[in-house]
Amino acid sequence: MKHELKLYGAEWCGTCRFIKKKLEDNNIPFEYVDVDKNMQEADSLGINELPTILAYKKDKEDSRWTPTDGDVISWTKFLEW
């Protein structure tokens, strides 16, 4: 079963726009959630850094990436999913 990706970001976030474009350019299916318009959802998931990528498998969170995970390039693992 493939993962379902959600990218949490904001229009003012340059890194969010960059990652969103890379996912689109690589035809990676994902849902984009603008945290400024969906603060309640972001708060309920503990999203406190932007961008944040959540990967779901069978409707459960399987993986999470934020910029403070250390490896700035590690988000590219989602390009392989």
C-alpha positions in Angstrom: 0.0 0.0 0.0 1.3 3.4 -0.9 1.6 6.3 1.5 -0.6 9.3 1.4 1.3 12.5 1.9 0.2 15.8 3.4 2.3 18.9 3.2 1.6 21.5 5.8 2.8 24.9 4.8 1.9 28.6 4.3 2.0 30.9 1.3 4.6 33.1 3.0 7.0 30.2 3.6 9.6 29.9 0.9 10.7 26.4 1.8 7.1 25.3 1.7 6.6 26.6 -1.8 9.9 25.0 -2.9 8.9 21.5 -1.6 5.4 21.9 -2.9 6.7 22.6 -6.4 9.2 19.7 -6.2 6.4 17.3 -5.3 4.2 18.6 -8.1 7.1 18.5 -10.6 7.7 14.8 -9.7 4.0 13.9 -9.9 4.0 12.9 -6.3 0.3 12.8 -5.1 -0.1 14.9 -2.0 -2.6 17.1 -0.2 -1.4 20.7 0.6 -2.8 22.2 3.8 -2.3 25.9 4.3 -1.9 26.2 8.1 -3.1 29.9 8.1 -6.4 28.7 6.7 -6.5 25.4 8.8 -5.0 26.3 12.1 -7.2 24.0 14.1 -6.1 20.9 12.0 -2.5 21.9 12.3 -2.8 22.5 16.1 -4.6 19.1 16.6 -1.6 17.3 14.9 1.1 19.3 16.8 2.3 21.0 13.6 4.6 23.8 15.0 7.2 24.0 12.2 6.9 24.7 8.6 7.0 23.0 6.3 5.9 19.7 7.8 5.3 16.6 5.7 3.1 13.8 7.2 3.0 10.4 5.5 0.0 8.2 6.3 -0.4 4.5 5.7 -3.7 2.8 6.3 -5.0 6.2 7.7 -2.4 6.3 10.4 0.6 8.6 10.6 3.7 6.6 9.5 6.3 9.2 9.1 6.9 12.9 9.8 9.5 15.3 8.5 10.3 18.8 9.7 13.3 21.1 8.9 14.8 20.4 12.4 15.1 16.7 11.6 18.7 17.4 10.9 19.1 16.5 7.3 17.7 19.3 5.2 17.6 17.0 2.1 15.9 14.1 3.9 12.5 15.3 2.8 13.4 14.0 -0.7 12.8 10.4 0.6 9.1 11.3 -0.2 10.0 11.6 -3.9 10.6 7.8 -3.9 7.2 7.0 -2.5 
